[in-house]
Amino acid sequence: MDVSSPWNAGSMLPPSASAILEPVPRDLREQLRRAVVRQVVDEPRRAYPPSVHVGVPGAVSTAIELGRRVGRLDHALRTDMVEAMLRAVDRPGTAPVVWLARCGPAQALDVDLAWLAAARCAAGELARPLPMVVVTRRSWRDPSTGVGRSWSRLRTPDGPGADPDGA
């Protein structure tokens, strides 16, 4: 191991520590599917402003709708937002995730990469892995690796009061 590497300094983590790689662990795969289902159930509009979520999909999480703020947030503010949201929902024994819910294609957009950079920076500052994915109505994808899942027809629970988390 190269002791001169910047990743050996203090508690910093390499950016790859937060990347989602194949094979995706089953529990993470199920959590991210729940995030997609929640997006379909909670957001009936075809076009909607992006929102950033931090936590465990289907369990404890917090979110902020970006709306018109999306272009006015710099890297430092996005990083501070991710850290504050994580501190609000972090529980012992959980593996939180950052997800950007947005409409549009599954391919990486500028907004995705901006929030990916903020999540990586927050992960390094907090010395913990913090995966980040983009969630659309049909898919989730890690913009750093391209790993993801998509559905042409996502089955969601039906009926009033149905729990999309299946609990």
Secondary structure, 3 states (H helix, E strand, C coil): CCCCCHHHCCCCCCHHHHCCCCCCCHHHHHHHHHHHHHHHHHCCCCCCCCEEEEECCCCCEEEEECHHHHHCCCHHHHHHHHHHHHHHHCCCCCCCEEEEECCCCCCCCHHHHHHHHHHHHHHHHHCCCCCEEEECCCEEECCCCCCEEECCCCCCCCCCCCCCCCC
